[in-house]
Amino acid sequence: MEVLIIIVLSLIICVCLYVIKNMLNKTEILETWIEAAINNLHSAIKRMRDTDIRGSFESDDEVGYAFKALLAIVLTLESVLQYGTNEDS
């Protein structure tokens, strides 16, 4: 009877170890993906700011409206990114 209990517990431990290892691998993949997404968003924010250094897009009526809408979205993303990076440290 004791041998059966030891075998069952050993199998349970092996299954738990496999599940933990699998979850760790998936977490590492997601962390890599999130870091890449954050880097892409930071570069998009930088490119958008570099595009309108002189403010010429903002001053145009039709283009200015679209630019301001995009800028609002970018600023929202930037605040989310800053909140996420402040949370980590």
C-alpha positions as CSV (number, residue, x, y, z in Angstrom):
1,M,0.0,0.0,0.0
2,E,2.8,2.4,0.8
3,V,4.5,1.7,-2.5
4,L,1.3,2.7,-4.3
5,I,1.0,5.9,-2.4
6,I,4.6,6.8,-3.2
7,I,4.1,6.0,-6.9
8,V,0.9,8.1,-7.1
9,L,2.5,11.0,-5.3
10,S,5.6,10.8,-7.6
11,L,3.4,10.9,-10.7
12,I,1.5,13.9,-9.3
13,I,4.8,15.7,-8.7
14,C,6.0,14.9,-12.2
15,V,2.8,16.3,-13.7
16,C,3.1,19.4,-11.6
17,L,6.7,20.0,-12.6
18,Y,5.7,19.6,-16.3
19,V,2.9,22.1,-15.9
20,I,5.1,24.6,-14.1
21,K,7.8,24.3,-16.8
22,N,5.3,24.7,-19.6
23,M,3.8,27.8,-17.9
24,L,7.3,29.3,-17.4
25,N,8.1,28.9,-21.1
26,K,4.8,30.5,-22.1
27,T,5.4,33.4,-19.7
28,E,8.9,34.0,-21.1
29,I,7.5,34.1,-24.7
30,L,4.8,36.6,-23.6
31,E,7.4,38.7,-21.8
32,T,9.5,38.8,-25.0
33,W,6.5,39.8,-27.1
34,I,5.5,42.5,-24.7
35,E,9.0,44.0,-24.6
36,A,9.0,44.1,-28.4
37,A,5.6,45.7,-28.5
38,I,6.7,48.4,-26.0
39,N,9.9,49.1,-28.0
40,N,7.8,49.4,-31.2
41,L,5.4,51.8,-29.5
42,H,8.2,53.9,-28.2
43,S,9.8,54.2,-31.6
44,A,6.4,55.1,-33.1
45,I,6.0,57.9,-30.6
46,K,9.5,59.2,-31.4
47,R,8.9,59.1,-35.1
48,M,5.6,60.9,-34.8
49,R,7.2,63.7,-32.7
50,D,10.2,63.9,-35.1
51,T,7.8,64.2,-38.1
52,D,6.2,67.4,-36.8
53,I,9.2,69.2,-35.3
54,R,8.2,72.5,-36.9
55,G,4.5,72.1,-36.1
56,S,3.5,72.4,-39.7
57,F,1.0,69.4,-39.5
58,E,-0.7,70.8,-36.5
59,S,-1.3,74.2,-38.2
60,D,-3.1,72.8,-41.2
61,D,-6.9,72.5,-40.8
62,E,-7.7,69.1,-42.1
63,V,-4.3,67.5,-41.5
64,G,-4.1,69.2,-38.1
65,Y,-7.4,67.6,-37.0
66,A,-6.1,64.1,-37.9
67,F,-2.7,64.9,-36.5
68,K,-4.2,66.0,-33.2
69,A,-6.3,62.9,-33.0
70,L,-3.3,60.7,-33.6
71,L,-1.3,62.7,-31.1
72,A,-4.0,62.1,-28.5
73,I,-3.8,58.4,-29.1
74,V,-0.1,58.4,-29.0
75,L,0.0,60.4,-25.7
76,T,-2.5,57.9,-24.2
77,L,-0.3,55.0,-25.2
78,E,2.7,56.8,-23.8
79,S,1.0,57.3,-20.5
80,V,0.1,53.6,-20.4
81,L,3.6,52.7,-21.2
82,Q,5.0,54.9,-18.5
83,Y,2.5,53.5,-16.0
84,G,3.6,50.0,-16.9
85,T,7.3,50.7,-16.6
86,N,6.9,52.5,-13.3
87,E,5.0,49.5,-12.0
88,D,8.0,47.2,-12.8
89,S,10.6,49.2,-10.9
